[in-house]
Amino acid sequence: MDSTAKKPVRVRFAPSPTGKLHVGGARTAIYNWAFARANNGTFILRIDDTDPTRSTEENTQIILRAMKWLGLDWDEGPDKGGDFGPYKQTDRLDIYKQAAQKLWDEGKAYPCFCTPEKLAADKKAAQERHDPFQGYQRTCRDIDPEEAKRRIEAGEPYTLRIKVPLDRGDVMVHDAVHGDVKFEAKDLDDFIIFRSDGTPTYNFATVVDDAMMGITHVIRGDDHLSNTPRQIMVYEALGAPVPTFAHISMILGPDGKKLSKRHGATSVEEYRDQGYLSDAFVNYLALLGWALDGDTTIIPRDVLASKFSLDHVSKNPATFDFKKLDWIQQQYVQAMSDEDFVFEVLLPELVEAGLEKEAEPEHKKDWYLLLASILKPRTTLTRDVVDKARFLYEGEDVTFDEKSVKKNLAKDYAAGALTAAREALAALGDGDAWKTDAINAALDPLPDAYGLNKRKFYGAVRVAECGNQVSPPLGESLELLGRNLTLARLDKALPLAVVPEV
Ligand code: GLU
């Protein structure tokens, strides 16, 4: 094989199921996914659930659902399988044990019998004598293997520590985002790879997995940069090639502090439930720390999946900008065809809200298309459509907004306006005669004919029909309501059209 040939890209997203999928995690997942796709590589999803006290199966399911909603399809992982499984760390304990045993057998790891009290005392002493080396004092590094064996057989608790070569020197992390980052040898101690309870530590399990799964690029949050020199020690002990690291910056809230609940929604699910489109949300998150060029803001998924590169990832923290997210969302909503809007936004939301049944919508398709044409320009979040369309589903008894009634119906001119509108509209036929243009044409001459102010006239009719002074265009709304309901609502509103006595 040509020695200059590049290894096929294999990347992984490895969330710990200790909570929901956070926007920071989602962005890490997006970058891994996009990097894999842009390089014809493989995207692996691995569940890092080695912390049994904080990991739950429920969270795992929530994360998988969020990944699916984001549209980040993985090539190997839970639900999918692959040649390097299992893809859940708790199912890989034997693999970690074997890897640790091998290092132990090769003299690259050793058992440590120090109690927590002894470790604390050693640390305190190192601090007091201002020892430049403050880590584990390598107390058990040179215990005779026979003695160690005896103590283990006698039931003494022990951890397993990696034996960092004394002449290892400083560790340089070549990071694709941060450049070369040097970690000093004095900060590298013989750290624990297996705890006394028989579970592996994160720094060990992760490297065993990444090495065995052939991961070529580790793209993750920069809170893990400080773990990287230790992980490099594990790669070296295992004799495995060190992957390329890319540590991506934190996401901050608008006040410059780490993004948290205080700033607003932090989990992917909350954004989904609020009514963001997955495409818009992925586009927005991708831009938090990455740029296609200087100024392109709308980057569809397929462009992301072909153009993403690590050299355009910024090492500076990114600030979550809720306004920009909404702006991008609007661009995606407005770019949808009315038909897509019907099937991807309108119907799912109306069904979810219980306004529509999941019945075949085909017979009402024109009706939905008309509704889409007036709601789409007024939609940011998909669930906005529910409140805006509700008046169409209330039969003769529309819910009146009190303020709107007071301002538009409880007026001395209102009865005249409603009566005139009723007469003109009743003159229109049903069916094909009941169309927006005809409705508008019937209403248009009325203010002048009856000497009514236009705004007042339409305000009264609008509130009578829609219950609220803020509603979509009237002609279309009445077409959607249909002739019978339109007339019935005018009748029902008439009694409200009186000036309250003072
Ligand atoms: N499981 C780790 C986390 O959720 C990620 C580990 C890694 O990417 O190396 O933070």
Residues whose N, C-alpha, C, O or C-beta is under 5 A from the ligand:
A	BS01	LIG	A14 P15 S16 D48 T206 R220
